[in-house]
């Protein structure tokens, strides 16, 4: 078991950019029966920790791809008693401009 708190900020260069986060692996197991309360990956739709939460994810369920409403996403992992291998994800930044 281990404790971990890490945060990643992903931001496009232009205001019209959109960030798409695609999880490829999820293994955040917890010793408690609580669903994503103590051990989780959380995605926030915005540029800081005050941004609205898209969701908290845990166990081995790989979440669907998440695309930001603006040009930023925040990804954070918080574990208190997890024993899983963590998560793996890729991100893509694309232009949200009109054609």
N, C-alpha and C positions, 0 to 999 in steps of 0.2 A: 504494500500500500504506500501511497505517496501523496503529498500535498503539492498543488501546482496552481499558479495564477499567472496566466500570460494573456496579452492582448495584442492584436494585430489591427492596423488601420490600413485599409486599401482605398485609394482615392484616385480617380481619373484626373487628368490634367485640365480638362475643360468642363465647365458647368453642365454641358449637355451629355457628357459621358455617363455610361451606366456600367456598373460592376455586376458580373454574374459569378456566383460562387457555386461550385459543384463539388459535393462531397463524394469521395471514391471509397472511403473506408471509415467506419465508426466502431470503436470498441472502448467505450467508457462505462465500465462496470462499477457497481457500487455495492457495498455490503449492506446498505439499508434498503428497505422496500419502497422508499420514497422515489417517486418518478421525477428525475431530473431536478431535485431540490439541492443536494449538496455537491453532486458531481455532474458536470454538463459542459457542453459547448453552446454558447449563446451567440446569435447573430443580431446585430443592431443595424437598422436602416438609417444611416446618417454618418456624421463625421466625428462624433465623440460619444462618451459613455452615457450621455443623457438622451441619445437617440432612441426612438421607439424600437422595442424588441420584435424581431420577426419570429423568434422562437428559441426555446432551449431544447437541446437534443442530447440523448444519452443512450446507453446500452448498445446494441449492435444494429439498430435501425438506421440505415443511411437516409438522410433527409433528401427531399427533392431539391433541384437547383433553385437558388435564390437570386433574384435580380433586384438591384437597388432602385429606389424611386428617384434618387438624386445621383450624385457622382461618387458616393462613398458608402462603404460598409465597414463595420467594426466586428471582428471575430474575437471572442474571448473564451478561454477555457478556465474553469474553476473546479478543482477537485479537493476534497477533504479526506476521503478514504477510498479512492478509486484504486482498482487493480487491473484495469484494462490497458491496452496498448495505445490509446489515444485516438486521433483522427487524422485523416489525410484529405486534403481538398485542393482544388485548382481554382484559379480565378481568371476571368477574362474581362478586359475593359473594352467596351465598344462605344461608338458614337451614337448618341441618342438623337442626333440632329435629323431634320427632315430632308428628304430627297426630293 
